[in-house]
């Protein structure tokens, strides 16, 4: 209870501080009332959702996600506005102090707020405010097809031009628009790839989240099949279960559902993709993540029945696995496919110019293709979304990778 009281006091204080900018810019009281009503509704909804609302859990449900999203949006607006107001208030206090000590009136008084500065503060704050709202209603379904051609000297000749589509982090428990998801599934099929590889996090918490979408994702097609691995969210670790048996059954249900949808789920094992007499090894490990994330991935077990000389593609949900274990392994993994980071669902990307997100401070390899020690990794930005129910600048991704035989000349 105490934390909610503190939250209300701080939030209300910030709201009234921002009100000073509105009063400086507009003289009509209607705008003050609209702003304060909006601020109150956002706060009340947030408190409701996180107290008597939906079930508890470390992963946000859809109503909680929107409550969090609206709170994040309005707090961003407040904090940016307050930055300008506070800077001006420092100047006003210093000016008043100077007048008191050195002025002719010897009276401490604060200069009026400058309308221009308040207008500038509100204008700048409106940009991320609008972007975060856009991200919640449009950005999260702004699917992008990103295409890469990767060259390898030892790629079997028969696989020159072989095309893979990677999707990752579906997070079906967050979806709220079947038409948009149907469009994205159709977009995957339009790539007409040889294989579709899904690199984990089909759900947020429970298998039941995928049930309304299973038929739709079951329509994904690739000539050489669809393959998948598990991500950290697929194990049901982020909610409370009445018994361990229910939690285990949930995971078995998810495995069965993936099979029903046509995915070949790789659990620390491999498959061979064949072209005539040529083949490449496709290896899939269970989730392995640095820090507190589940470490069920067993790389040694997964490659125990393939040759050290096989051209190998590895599916591993968390890119920290590539950094911490895969790169150091005696086996050469030509290409690793990961996801997990979502690119934080927020950042700035202008191809050829800039690629930035705060998640770079958590993960060295967080989005796109990287090469180390002659080995590639692609970190997919994710198909779905989680927590903040939107995306800004880091759009949902469908990756298409074409394998090419590198010329020796």
Secondary structure, DSSP 8 states (H G I E B T S, - for coil): -HHHHHHHHHHHHHHHHHHHHHHHH---HHHHHHHHHHHHHHHHHHHHHTTTSS---SS--HHHHHHHHHHHHHHHHHHHHHHHHHHHHHHHHHHHHHHHHHSSS---------HHHHHHHHHHHHHHHHHHHHHHHTGGG--EEEEEEEEETTS-GGGTTEEEEEE----GGG---HHHHHHHHHHHHHT--SEEEE-S---SS-THHHHTTHHHHTT---TT-EEE---GGGGTTTS--S-HHHHHHHHHHHHHHHHHTTEEE-SSEEEEEEETTEEEEEEE---B-STTS-B---HHHHTTTS-TTS-EEEEEEEHHHIIIIITTSSS--SEEEEE-SGGGGB-EEETTTEEE-GGGGT-SS-SEEEEETTEEEEE---SS--SSSS-BSS--EEEEEEEEE----
